[in-house]
């Protein structure tokens, strides 16, 4: 199996795991706290849906405008990014199972499309992620690593949900 086939399989498995997780949590539990003190169960589920779409955009930036993306990573204050990220993920009572499933489906379709349009030789293009911006991506981060991060992002945040 080549890298694109491996990534496609990983994306599909993560998609299935998200939908299974979503089915396992009653909507009544969306307001419960999690191991992340800033977010409720619903906030984390919504945040997970943002991952594939955001990563698809970041991959596009590395492939088509790497210098601009690297500039932004170097000069956009991480505290501001984290504040926006935390606020954007808080959806409160507007979250429901159908909305979460639709949001993840859209992100999944986008990242699968991005994978189909990414050439093998582009997989090693990279930028340096500052640790204070995204600890899990800190250091030299390739396009391939960002595709893998869909799974890693899901697993990290799913692990914050209390059982």
ABEGO torsion letter per residue (X at the ends): XBAAAAAAAAAAAAAAAAAAAAAABBAAAAABBBABAABBAAAAAAAAAAAAAAAAAAAAAAAABAAAAAAAAAABBAAAAAAAAAAAABAEAABBAAAAAAAAAAAAAAAAAAAAABBAAAAABBBBBBAAABAAABEBBBAAAAAAAAAAAAAAAAAABBX
